Amino acid sequence: GLAILADTSEFQARYVETVIARIFFTVNRSWSERISAGELKRSTFLTVLALLETEPDVNQVMEYFSYEHFYVIYCKFWELDTDHDLFIDKSDLARYNDHALPPILIQRIFSETVQRDLKKNEGRMSYRDFVWFLLADEDKQHPTSIEYWFRLMDLDGDGVLSMYEMERVYEQQVRRMERRGIETLSVEDCLCQILDMVKPRVSNKIGLRDIKRTQVATLFFNTFVNLEKYLEYEQRDPFAAKENEGDPELNAWERFCQRTYDRLIAEEQLAEDYLGDGFDEGLDADDDELAALKSNDDDSETRFLDDGTLLSGRKSPDDVS
């Protein structure tokens, strides 16, 4: 529920900012930062809003409003925002997902290609922009995600991905794999496979529509933009992967949030058990990671530390605002 945010105005603001960012990500298909009446009618937003009137647990409404999804997003942001000023710079984002992003795309992310307020934010990524980034990375089949990564890979902005652009991005991933001692697919073989997979209407050029009409957007973009996800796919056990897909009724974003939230809860419980056994003596007061896991309150509620660190809790479905 949301009653856990009642006495924490700072995190109420972050939750509201998350919800608004998610609404615009899904509803504002024109990227205009203004939702038209037509966009609203074509979206699920009004239906989801009506559902909130009858659903007692906001976490069951996974589109837009889920507190658990907010918690996952904010924890991911907090891990990168080391100085906790609510902004991320290029060096912060470079650490994302074990340095998964190629440098050329980090440079592109910190341009006005997918961010509008760079000048106002002094060239840094805001929390709102991070919400879009994480949504785009974890569900690359979503139409906005496809547009997000297409814009970043379209280096010259001509509306198509040329062989040169794909080669430039993939070469950076190849160099990083070689430094790890990982056997790589040559640029030529990779692009040949990509063209066979997408089957673009124009030879050797991939348009936005080419990707949207396929079901391979996730694999296509992971090949270029997220090394860890690409390697996970290449090194997967097909049979185990099928078993670990999770609830088939959930989309990629919802499965990611479910896995991550459960992991965060388990880690917190483990730390609480560890600290409760008397092992917290002599902890460094500046150790944010350990300090974030300490709580003297009943663990059935969420608590926020003085330094702003968010603690999750095991919440009752009746604990709603």
Steps between C-alpha positions, in 0.01 A plus 500: 500500500588866513431572866872435556570829318263706715765660721780532245441795270832450318409151390143598423655739247720225355203263475289764323790577265532129420130462423498807275810380312342158447176654375682715245722207394194293410234755403691786333582314180590826319785582744356852517491515882131584466239226503229557241137394537557243226801350674304477824208323331728252325685413822402284796544785747131579567421129541787458746391812687149358539646171625662685791152577633430132560844341552607514868869423430670755275775245426248292310466789254835457330451763232619842616420490874672198661695591814719194455597615152580844640715340766698303241554807281608719789742239637659466155535876480639525855773246420630720219440840658795472738487861622119481533428833333227341286710526184714249312800592287679303230737327741206394719309353207814323375472275810146394413448122490871423538610747229259358244462809279744583220670842540360632173143450623575653840611810308179487297281461810653820636391693195162645418412189299291351782534765775345846490635679807875445467590870506283564804649193670858599408547201271383243754222241495205580725303243695212534251732427208640199687147359534469511120847350458427204730159436346660503155781265602287240673217476245649558157189367326297799622436751215655788694803287585550417133485870413733586790782268392443562130552874556824432686640266236399730213824697531435734208129542569388405148229260618674175403773283653775458244758224494758757607302603809438142611862413436624795705294405802565125480877550463507654847325196644746272318800680653349470846433127455855446376637670811305245704634213294158419354480353152323747273300494183664707227335827403421363154339183634305693763354745250417217262304325777328827593385561142374142472313543828336836425458464120488875430300626204800699372822302456771569762290764679272438796209735563290545812205321341722205411573442869148569623344242268729225632501321834878521534546858624639380834769282343575759232565785744672289768756401238606863476402680821526264799798266512386311809159422355656400168744260669225361719302415187800355313608283794152388606384143541187496278323245720582675829412837346153372414446384857622831645286728284259555787131585477413506128221750570755761611695711254879538512483809721266338752714184519811713556332692784371182658844336499681813617253585776512147639881510494511838677261375769706183550823699527345734753367213708839329491670820614245554776558144622875555486486829688246365746745231606731766638738537207430873457756611759770717355322572175635799313241777536576610146426162351177592322432149376500346847338799664218476247420152625469586869160568652378500860134504401257219442601348167143478383528862385731695277734745671719779371833582658618850582734496199203438270565131439185307415425177682243261366268309725267206485173683449147386564258527207277705733777756559387741229430867480 
